[in-house]
């Protein structure tokens, strides 16, 4: 097969967190289940109504621009993007064309072309030979981010989308929940045998990171196969069929000329520098530590594993608990030990639980006490896991739990020797293997000793005494 170059650009839409819609006072509530409840004459485009710009939505996009190290516009305006579809009540969408709020920037090594602000459409549901339209979403503030066509693989595209979702959440400008449709990804894909771009095909409304990657991989293979067969690639819009794991043709792709953009005559032009709340210094006051900054701080200050850092990046509640715990320790080895229990054992408990929050029972001081018991070898690793499971369910002091459940490590040689004698007596064949030079069976014998002790024996002492006794 000939060599083909894959070029991918992404368009990502994210609904913004605001109290009201983009151009009216209707509530912006993504959880509203009553259809056509949050609507009014403005967002339903009744004659004689006038839109008013949502200042918070503009501010949110400007904050995204700062986080991307992009160029913020000083002049901007809103345009009418003309096309007909049942989910567009006006017969056009208010968007931005020539003067986006944000230009340039970079995220996850991917260059950004622009970020602009528009209004979302309504949502349609189809059944049999009819469709229903719910206008609750119509007019919700929608941010659209467009990347440069510099992405080369499906994984790179998926990683970018994940990082963008994180950024939007850290900025608190969008929940970006893909299952709810608050963030949707569209991929523009072309394959070519030269450095020139091939014919661009767009895949619309990809609603999970896994689907983004699967759809891109499929489309690249489809286009290469078509070219190998001498077929021409059409510039079109395609959808994704999850049941068939395949893309399918929806319509011929429109160009910008088809939308007949022109400035919306009902909305004022915006001079960003004339609005005090939009000043860069004011915006930066509202921007907290961003994911990449947090990664760097955790690596430098705590020296923990990259996998642990990502667990804290993805779970703000877990990160707050971690920071409260490490404030009590200075030794990086102890911090790493605490982090290991948090990101493996505690996360394991969370995944198997239906509780919404684990901080109700797990307190930083109690967790510090647990780590100190491990450090002092008063409890074993197994004992620590058992105590943590009890703390997770009902809280309490690790020391008291260890006492009640008899989980303090036995280190008294006289008591441990009785356990060793039993292990040797019940496992004579394994003992012979060890004597014959098979040292790997020592772990089995230690495990048997721990089992007899109910996990309370000191495993290091058990190992020493087994060697001495044999």
Order of alpha helices (4+ residues) and beta strands (2+ residues): beta-alpha-beta-beta-beta-beta-beta-beta-beta-beta-beta-beta-alpha-beta-beta-alpha-beta-beta-beta-beta-alpha-alpha-alpha-alpha-alpha-alpha-alpha-alpha-alpha-alpha-alpha-alpha-alpha
